[in-house]
Each structure stands twice: as structure tokens, then as C-alpha cells.
């Protein structure tokens, strides 16, 4: 006996519905695969532009506030500093290799990065003293006018505003005195 119960039919409705169900299943499966989060994440990662050169420790990343001339001068001083002291480049590479991308650095790593950045800044200034104002501009932009830790630079509060030089006494009439 055939699956359609009617042997004389040349057109089997059961077979057609089975084909339709198979195609529907195939399309739904394909759609689910294409919309899976792991596949869309992989596609998003491939379309993300690579980070700009010079990012990471010693790279002065986030320098959009510098002019192209300042960036070029800083890059030239960095190249001269690396040429004068190749251990700086080795130390930079080691710091970058020790950090796992996508994870925040530990406090110890931050201290290492800061110490290296200070050493690199000094070497860049030694190679080209004209970059000192550029490095000061970067530090002011990243850490505020007092450097790391806030306005005082060492975590202390800013100094009080200058006192008035006029001989007028403050108006205390609002306080009832």
C-alpha cells in the first residue's frame, strides 16, 4: 500500500506537504544560523577598523586634540628616542604583550604603564626638546592641569582662590550682623 492511500492518483498531496515542510525547516534553520550571536559577532569584529598605530603603553593613544604637525613631531621624537635607547622599544613590547586585550589593567599594570610612559616622555624630550610643550599638552588633556590625581597633581585639593585686594569688607547685612 502506498503512503497516499489512493493508488490511482498520480499527484500525491502527502508528498507535496512533506516537501513544503522540509523546505520550511531548511529555511528556518538557515535563518537561525545566520542570526546566531556568535556569527554576527564575528562579522562585526571583522568590520571594526584596527586600532591606530601607537596605541597602548607609550603610544599616546587618543591624541585627536593634537594638530597633525604636533603628532608628526612627537612621532619623530619617539623614533629618535627608540633609536637612542633600544631597550625602550623592548620594554614597550613587553608591556603590550603582558596585557590581555579586553580586560582592564590591574593597579600594578597601571603603575608599570605610567612609569614606562614617564621614561619614554623623558627620552623623547631628550631626543627633541621641542616636544616638551606637546607632552605637557597631552598630560594636561589626559589628567587635567595638575596631572594625575586631580587639580593638585598629587591628590591634594586645589589652592584657594586669591583673596580680594580691595579694602571693602564683605557684605554681612544678610546675616543680621
ABEGO torsion letter per residue (X at the ends): XBAAGBAABABBAAAAAAAAAAAAAAAAAAAAAAABAAAAAAAAAAABBBBBBGBEBGAGBGAAABBAAAAAAAAAAAAAAAAABAAAAAAAAAAAAABBBGBBBBAAAAAAAAAAAAAAAAAAAAABAAAAAAAAAAAAAAAEAAEBGEAAGAGBBBBBBBBBABABBBBAAAAGX
